[in-house]
Amino acid sequence: MRSRTELISRIIGAIVLGTALAIVGVRLANTLSLEPLPYSITFGVGGGVLGVVFGFLFTPHLTIRPINYIRQSLSAMPLERLVALFIGILLGLIIAALFSIPLSQLPSPLKEILPLASALGLCYLGAVLMMNRYRDLREFAKGIRLPRDGDKTVAAGEENEDTNVILLDTSVIIDGRILDIGRTGFISQTLLVPNFVLKELQHIADSADSLRRNRGRRGLDILGMLQNESPVPVRITDMDAPHIHDADSKLVALARRLSCPIMTNDYNLNKVAELQGITVLNINDLANAVKASFLPGEEFRVTIIQEGKEYGQGVGYLDDGTMVVVEDGYRVLNRTEMVVVTKVLQTTAGRMVFAKLQ
């Protein structure tokens, strides 16, 4: 459909520009007082061919593609920014109309050029100023509205709607631990789930592979429980980056636009977002941070459940999943013993505690 539209625009552009340049060529020949017939034909044909070539090549770049880009940008723009954009343009036009009166009294060609140039410049300046100060515009609008008792909670929510949010990635929803974290009350921001993340979850849930299908369904279930059971507010948004196709890149672009963090367990997304200066909340890092901390010489009880890699070692696990490697622990396999910490090692897989029997 897009290629057909561009082809039609190329043909129309070639016809219009070819005709226009052919007429210009004939008039140019007549203006130069050249021999009427041969030079008029030469200039007309030359201008027409030049117009057809340029019209066919450049019409989509000057018409359809800029219009599509503007349409996509406006459709992805939040409502408040869109209102601020139109207010800025309107103010620019009003100021330009006031300036056009004295500018039209200037001698030619200034009186023809400056009013249009000032209108374009003031519209651009007004749009930029209003887009950058749209939050102040929102505060001004709320200030002149008559207060109502039922609006207090809504107003507080709208104030933080764009700034006090956390974007959720597909991986962190499927992981499921976000539900337990939300229930604890440690998260106060709104959890924002873009529609393209929801579609990715649905695509995984419809997969032919049973493992991926179960993971997708688990993610949808977790999202439903987050909305119904967690005290943390969860919001689905239509905000998107339509010019980007990859879901991770869309998340990064959206996080940059909203100046908000991304919560994810995806290593690659984590690194890409950090390189672009975006705050990343990684649940794996949180899990490692809240694990019990031990110092050499501390004592605790652990159940030795399996043999270690080295001869005579036994391995047990704490309630938070921390691996405990016990020297000579193999001889007390399947027993709970008191051990003394000798060393603590932090690895990419998590924290490991080395100990010996008391």
C-alpha positions in Angstrom: 0.0 0.0 0.0 2.8 2.4 0.9 4.8 1.7 -2.3 1.6 2.2 -4.4 1.0 5.5 -2.7 4.6 6.6 -3.3 4.4 5.6 -7.0 1.2 7.6 -7.5 2.8 10.6 -5.8 5.9 10.3 -8.0 3.7 10.3 -11.2 1.7 13.3 -10.1 4.8 15.1 -9.0 6.5 14.4 -12.4 3.5 15.6 -14.3 3.1 18.8 -12.2 6.7 19.8 -12.0 7.4 18.8 -15.7 4.5 21.0 -16.9 5.6 23.9 -14.6 9.2 23.8 -15.7 8.2 23.5 -19.4 6.1 26.7 -19.1 9.0 28.4 -17.3 11.4 27.3 -20.1 9.2 28.7 -22.8 8.7 32.0 -21.0 12.5 32.2 -20.4 13.2 31.8 -24.1 10.7 34.5 -24.9 12.1 36.8 -22.2 15.6 36.4 -23.6 14.2 37.5 -27.1 15.6 34.4 -28.7 14.2 33.0 -32.0 10.6 32.0 -30.9 10.1 28.6 -32.3 13.3 26.6 -32.0 14.4 28.1 -28.7 11.0 27.9 -27.1 10.7 24.2 -28.0 14.2 23.5 -26.8 13.8 25.4 -23.5 10.3 24.0 -23.0 11.3 20.3 -23.6 14.4 20.7 -21.5 12.5 22.2 -18.6 9.8 19.6 -18.9 12.3 16.7 -18.9 14.1 18.2 -16.0 10.8 18.6 -14.1 9.7 15.1 -14.8 13.0 13.6 -13.5 13.1 15.7 -10.3 9.4 15.3 -9.7 9.6 11.5 -10.0 12.7 11.2 -7.8 12.0 13.7 -5.0 8.2 14.1 -4.7 7.8 11.4 -1.9 10.6 13.0 0.1 8.9 16.3 0.0 5.3 15.2 0.5 4.3 11.8 1.7 7.3 10.9 3.9 7.4 14.1 5.9 3.6 13.9 6.4 3.9 10.3 7.6 6.7 11.2 10.0 4.6 14.1 11.4 1.5 11.9 11.7 3.5 9.1 13.5 5.1 11.6 15.9 1.8 13.3 16.7 0.1 9.9 17.3 2.9 8.8 19.7 2.9 12.1 21.5 1.2 12.3 24.9 -1.9 14.4 25.0 -0.5 17.1 27.2 2.5 17.7 24.9 0.2 17.7 21.9 -2.0 20.4 23.5 1.1 22.4 24.4 2.3 22.2 20.8 -0.9 23.6 19.4 -1.0 26.4 22.0 2.5 27.3 21.1 1.7 27.5 17.4 -1.4 29.5 18.1 0.5 32.0 20.3 3.2 32.3 17.6 0.6 33.1 14.9 -1.1 35.8 17.1 2.2 37.5 17.8 3.2 37.2 14.1 -0.1 38.8 13.1 0.7 41.8 15.4 4.2 42.1 13.9 3.0 41.8 10.3 1.4 45.3 10.5 4.6 47.3 10.9 6.6 44.8 8.8 4.2 45.3 5.9 5.1 49.0 5.8 8.8 48.3 4.9 10.0 48.7 1.3 10.1 45.8 -1.1 11.2 43.0 -0.9 11.3 43.2 2.9 7.6 43.7 3.2 6.9 40.5 1.3 9.6 38.3 3.0 9.7 39.4 6.7 6.0 38.8 7.7 6.2 35.2 6.5 9.7 34.6 8.0 8.5 36.1 11.3 5.4 33.9 11.3 7.5 30.7 10.8 10.1 31.7 13.4 7.5 32.7 16.0 5.5 29.6 15.5 8.6 27.4 16.0 9.7 29.4 19.0 6.2 29.2 20.6 6.0 25.4 20.0 9.4 24.8 21.5 8.7 26.9 24.6 5.3 25.3 25.2 6.7 21.8 24.7 9.5 22.4 27.2 7.2 24.0 29.7 4.1 21.9 29.4 4.2 20.8 33.0 4.0 24.5 34.0 1.1 24.9 31.7 -0.6 21.9 33.4 -0.1 23.5 36.8 -1.5 26.8 35.5 -4.6 25.0 34.1 -5.2 23.2 37.4 -4.8 26.5 39.3 -7.6 28.3 37.5 -10.0 25.3 37.8 -12.5 25.3 40.6 -11.3 22.7 43.2 -13.5 19.8 44.0 -13.1 17.3 46.8 -13.2 14.3 44.6 -10.4 15.6 42.4 -7.6 15.5 44.9 -6.6 11.9 44.4 -6.9 12.2 40.6 -4.9 15.4 40.5 -2.1 13.8 42.5 -2.1 10.8 40.1 -2.0 13.1 37.0 0.9 15.1 38.4 3.1 12.1 38.6 1.7 10.2 35.6 4.6 10.8 33.3 7.5 11.3 35.8 6.8 8.9 38.7 6.6 5.6 36.7 8.7 2.5 36.1 8.6 0.8 32.7 8.2 -3.0 32.9 10.0 -5.3 30.5 8.6 -8.7 29.3 11.3 -10.7 31.2 10.5 -9.1 34.6 6.8 -9.9 34.2 7.4 -13.5 33.3 9.9 -13.8 36.1 7.1 -13.2 38.6 9.1 -11.8 41.5 7.8 -8.4 40.8 4.5 -9.5 42.3 6.1 -10.4 45.6 8.1 -7.2 45.6 4.9 -5.2 44.9 3.1 -6.8 47.8 5.7 -5.7 50.2 5.1 -2.1 49.5 8.7 -1.2 48.7 7.6 0.2 45.3 5.7 3.5 45.3 5.9 4.4 41.6 3.3 3.4 39.1 4.3 0.3 37.0 3.8 1.2 33.4 3.3 -1.6 30.9 3.3 -0.4 27.2 0.9 -2.1 24.8 3.8 -3.5 22.7 5.1 -5.4 25.8 1.6 -6.8 26.3 1.5 -7.9 22.6 4.9 -9.6 23.1 3.5 -11.5 26.1 0.5 -12.5 24.0 2.7 -13.6 21.2 4.8 -15.8 23.6 1.6 -17.2 25.1 0.4 -18.3 21.6 3.7 -19.9 20.7 3.7 -23.5 19.4 6.5 -24.4 21.8 5.0 -25.6 25.1 7.7 -24.0 27.3 7.4 -20.6 25.7 3.6 -20.9 25.8 3.6 -21.6 29.5 6.0 -18.7 30.2 3.8 -16.3 28.2 0.7 -17.5 30.1 2.5 -17.1 33.4 3.4 -13.6 32.4 -0.2 -12.7 31.6 -1.3 -14.3 34.9 1.3 -12.3 36.9 0.2 -9.1 35.2 -3.4 -9.8 36.1 -2.5 -10.5 39.7 -0.4 -7.3 39.8 -3.5 -5.3 38.8 -5.8 -7.0 41.2 -3.8 -8.0 44.2 -0.8 -5.7 44.5 -1.0 -2.3 46.2 1.2 -0.8 43.5 -0.8 0.9 40.7 -0.3 -0.8 37.3 -1.2 1.1 34.1 -1.4 0.0 30.5 -0.3 2.7 28.1 -0.7 3.2 24.3 2.5 5.2 24.2 4.9 3.8 21.6 7.8 4.5 19.3 6.3 3.6 16.0 9.5 4.2 14.0 11.3 1.5 16.0 10.4 -2.2 15.5 12.4 -4.0 18.2 10.6 -4.1 21.6 13.7 -3.5 23.7 14.6 -0.5 21.6 11.1 0.8 22.0 11.4 0.5 25.8 14.7 2.5 25.8 13.2 5.2 23.6 10.1 5.4 25.8 12.3 5.6 28.9 14.3 8.4 27.5 11.1 10.3 26.5 9.6 9.9 30.0 12.9 10.2 31.9 11.9 7.1 33.9 13.7 3.8 34.9 13.3 0.4 33.3 12.8 -2.7 35.4 14.2 -5.8 33.6 16.1 -9.1 34.0 17.4 -9.0 30.5 21.2 -8.6 30.5 21.5 -7.1 27.0 18.7 -4.6 27.6 20.3 -3.8 30.9 23.6 -2.9 29.2 22.1 -1.0 26.3 20.0 1.1 28.6 22.9 1.9 30.9 25.0 3.0 28.0 22.3 5.5 27.1 22.1 6.9 30.6 18.8 5.2 31.6 18.4 4.0 35.1 17.9 0.2 35.2 16.2 -1.7 38.1 17.4 -5.3 37.9 15.6 -7.8 40.1 18.5 -10.1 40.1 20.7 -7.4 41.5 18.0 -6.7 44.1 17.9 -10.3 45.1 21.7 -10.5 45.5 21.6 -7.3 47.6 19.1 -8.5 50.1 20.7 -11.9 50.7 22.1 -12.5 54.2 25.6 -11.1 54.7 28.1 -13.2 56.5 31.6 -12.4 57.8 34.4 -14.9 58.4 34.0 -16.4 61.8 30.2 -16.3 62.0 28.3 -19.4 62.8 25.0 -20.8 61.5 23.2 -24.0 60.8 22.8 -25.5 57.3 21.6 -28.9 55.9 24.2 -30.6 53.7 22.2 -32.1 50.8 24.8 -33.0 48.2 28.5 -33.6 47.4 30.6 -30.7 46.3 33.0 -30.5 43.3 36.1 -31.0 45.4 36.9 -34.1 47.3 35.2 -34.3 50.7 33.1 -31.1 50.2 29.4 -30.9 51.0 27.0 -28.4 49.7 23.9 -26.9 51.3 21.6 -23.9 50.6 20.2 -21.2 52.8 16.5 -20.1 52.6 17.4 -17.3 50.2 19.2 -19.7 47.8 22.7 -18.8 48.9 25.1 -21.8 48.2 27.2 -22.9 51.2 30.2 -25.1 50.5 31.3 -26.9 53.6 34.8 -28.4 54.0 34.6 -32.1 54.9 30.9 -31.8 54.7 30.4 -35.0 52.7 30.7 -37.2 55.9 27.7 -35.5 57.3 25.5 -35.7 54.2 21.8 -35.2 54.7 22.3 -33.8 58.2 21.9 -30.3 59.7 25.2 -29.1 61.2 26.6 -26.0 62.8 29.3 -24.4 60.5 31.8 -21.5 60.7 32.2 -19.1 57.8 35.7 -19.1 56.3 35.2 -17.0 53.1 32.4 -15.3 51.2 32.7 -15.0 47.4 30.5 -12.9 45.1 30.1 -14.4 41.6 27.9 -13.6 38.6 25.7 -16.5 39.6 25.2 -15.1 43.1 26.9 -15.2 46.5 28.8 -18.3 47.7 29.7 -19.0 51.3 32.6 -21.3 52.2 32.6 -22.8 55.6 33.9 -25.6 57.8 32.3 -27.8 60.3 32.4 -26.5 63.9 
